[in-house]
């Protein structure tokens, strides 16, 4: 995809670097969706509940990071796709202009030839 859109390795590296930087900020976030449950647990709660909460927090954080990365990647791909579509439309319009220009040149040549013939007949 990147090569098809003629992106340099520098641009690709910049995108992936920014993505990793933002992902690491999310990883550093210490709040979790199960913090309220953990806070409400009585002191004598069974150990499997604590392990489950810890494991669920890890899984939720990992999935959150993956979803974030996928959303960013999808956004970048969509942006590049729109850019490529715009380039394709420009190329298509340019091609049509070339065809029209050729037809106009042919028309002008025929009109010039006709004008010369009429001038010859008149003389």
C-alpha positions as CSV (number, residue, x, y, z in Angstrom):
1,X,0.0,0.0,0.0
2,X,2.7,2.5,1.0
3,X,4.7,1.8,-2.2
4,X,1.6,2.0,-4.3
5,X,1.0,5.5,-3.0
6,X,4.7,6.6,-3.5
7,X,5.4,7.3,0.1
8,X,9.0,7.5,1.1
9,X,10.4,5.4,3.8
10,X,10.9,8.6,5.8
11,X,7.2,9.4,5.7
12,X,6.4,5.8,6.6
13,X,8.9,5.9,9.5
14,X,7.4,9.2,10.7
15,X,3.9,7.7,10.8
16,X,5.0,4.6,12.6
17,X,7.1,6.6,15.1
18,X,4.2,8.9,15.9
19,X,1.9,5.9,16.3
20,X,4.3,4.2,18.7
21,X,4.7,7.4,20.7
22,X,1.0,7.8,21.1
23,X,0.6,4.1,22.0
24,X,3.2,4.3,24.7
25,X,1.3,7.2,26.3
26,X,-1.8,5.0,26.4
27,X,0.3,2.2,27.9
28,X,1.5,4.5,30.7
29,X,-2.0,5.3,31.7
30,X,-2.5,3.6,35.1
31,X,-6.3,3.9,35.3
32,X,-8.3,0.9,34.4
33,X,-12.0,0.1,33.9
34,X,-12.0,-2.2,36.9
35,X,-10.5,0.2,39.4
36,X,-13.9,1.0,41.0
37,X,-14.6,-2.8,41.4
38,X,-11.2,-3.2,43.0
39,X,-11.8,-0.3,45.3
40,X,-15.2,-1.7,46.4
41,X,-13.9,-5.1,47.2
42,X,-13.8,-6.0,50.8
43,X,-10.4,-6.7,52.4
44,X,-11.1,-10.5,52.6
45,X,-11.8,-10.9,48.9
46,X,-10.7,-14.1,47.4
47,X,-7.4,-14.1,45.5
48,X,-8.9,-15.3,42.2
49,X,-11.0,-12.2,42.1
50,X,-8.0,-10.0,42.4
51,X,-6.1,-12.0,39.8
52,X,-9.1,-11.8,37.5
53,X,-9.3,-8.1,37.8
54,X,-5.6,-7.7,37.2
55,X,-5.7,-10.0,34.1
56,X,-8.9,-8.2,32.8
57,X,-7.1,-4.9,33.2
58,X,-4.1,-6.1,31.2
59,X,-6.3,-7.5,28.5
60,X,-8.4,-4.4,28.3
61,X,-5.3,-2.2,28.0
62,X,-3.8,-4.4,25.3
63,X,-7.0,-4.4,23.3
64,X,-7.4,-0.6,23.8
65,X,-3.9,-0.1,22.3
66,X,-4.6,-2.4,19.4
67,X,-7.9,-0.6,18.7
68,X,-6.2,2.7,18.9
69,X,-3.5,1.6,16.5
70,X,-6.0,0.1,14.0
71,X,-8.1,3.3,14.1
72,X,-5.0,5.5,13.4
73,X,-3.9,3.1,10.6
74,X,-7.3,3.1,9.1
75,X,-7.5,6.9,9.2
76,X,-4.1,7.1,7.5
77,X,-5.1,4.6,4.8
78,X,-8.3,6.4,4.2
79,X,-6.4,9.7,3.9
80,X,-4.0,8.2,1.4
81,X,-6.8,6.6,-0.5
82,X,-8.6,9.9,-0.9
83,X,-5.3,11.5,-2.0
84,X,-4.8,8.7,-4.6
85,X,-8.4,9.1,-5.8
86,X,-7.8,12.8,-6.3
87,X,-4.6,12.1,-8.2
88,X,-6.5,9.6,-10.4
89,X,-9.2,12.2,-11.1
90,X,-6.6,14.8,-12.1
91,X,-4.9,12.3,-14.4
92,X,-8.3,11.4,-16.0
93,X,-9.2,15.1,-16.5
94,X,-5.7,15.7,-17.9
95,X,-6.2,12.8,-20.4
96,X,-9.6,14.2,-21.5
97,X,-8.0,17.6,-22.0
98,X,-5.3,16.0,-24.1
99,X,-7.9,14.3,-26.3
100,X,-9.9,17.6,-26.6
101,X,-6.7,19.5,-27.4
102,X,-5.9,16.9,-30.2
103,X,-9.4,17.2,-31.6
104,X,-9.2,21.0,-31.5
105,X,-5.9,21.0,-33.3
106,X,-7.4,18.7,-36.0
107,X,-10.4,20.9,-36.3
108,X,-8.3,24.0,-36.7
109,X,-6.1,22.3,-39.3
110,X,-9.2,21.3,-41.3
111,X,-10.6,24.8,-41.0
112,X,-7.3,26.2,-42.2
113,X,-7.1,23.8,-45.1
114,X,-10.7,24.7,-46.1
115,X,-10.0,28.4,-45.8
116,X,-6.9,28.0,-48.1
117,X,-8.9,26.1,-50.7
118,X,-11.6,28.7,-50.7
119,X,-8.9,31.4,-51.2
120,X,-7.4,29.5,-54.1
121,X,-10.8,29.2,-55.8
122,X,-11.5,32.8,-55.3
123,X,-8.2,33.8,-56.9
